[in-house]
């Protein structure tokens, strides 16, 4: 006797994918700014070069945008 195939529920079907993306995108951006901006701030404090803080912030945002694109852009 052949078993009946069960219908699998995909995440796209129940609306949770959009809610996850709505929380994930700002989280990636904020965490990138905090992590790399903080690293730039520490480098600025240790070396005395003020330019590391904005470089860290820009690098964090750029990497976060890249991660968002890799995850949701396709």
C-alpha positions in Angstrom: 0.0 0.0 0.0 1.5 3.3 -1.0 1.7 6.0 1.6 0.0 9.3 0.8 2.4 12.2 0.4 2.0 14.8 3.1 1.8 18.5 2.2 4.7 20.3 3.9 4.2 23.8 5.1 6.9 26.1 3.8 7.9 29.2 5.8 6.9 31.4 2.9 3.3 30.2 3.2 2.6 31.3 6.7 4.0 34.9 6.7 6.7 34.2 9.3 9.5 34.8 6.7 8.5 38.4 6.3 8.4 38.9 10.1 11.8 37.3 10.5 13.2 39.6 7.8 11.6 42.6 9.3 13.5 41.9 12.6 16.7 40.5 11.1 17.6 43.4 8.8 17.7 46.1 11.4 19.4 43.7 13.8 22.2 43.1 11.2 22.6 46.8 10.7 22.7 47.7 14.4 25.0 44.9 15.3 27.4 45.7 12.5 27.6 49.3 13.5 28.0 48.4 17.2 30.6 45.7 16.6 32.8 47.4 14.0 32.2 50.9 15.3 33.2 49.7 18.8 36.3 48.1 17.4 37.1 51.3 15.6 36.5 53.3 18.7 38.9 51.1 20.7 41.5 51.4 18.0 41.1 55.2 18.1 41.6 55.2 21.8 44.7 53.0 21.7 46.4 54.7 18.7 45.1 58.3 19.0 44.0 58.3 15.4 40.4 59.6 15.4 39.6 58.3 11.8 39.2 54.6 13.0 35.8 55.2 14.5 34.0 56.4 11.4 35.9 53.8 9.3 34.7 51.1 11.7 31.1 52.4 11.5 31.1 52.5 7.7 32.7 49.1 7.4 30.1 47.6 9.8 27.2 49.0 7.8 28.8 47.9 4.6 29.3 44.3 5.8 25.8 44.3 7.3 24.2 45.4 4.0 26.2 42.6 2.3 25.0 40.0 4.7 21.4 41.2 4.3 21.8 41.0 0.5 23.3 37.5 0.7 20.4 36.3 2.9 17.4 38.0 1.6 18.4 39.5 -1.8 18.1 36.4 -3.9 
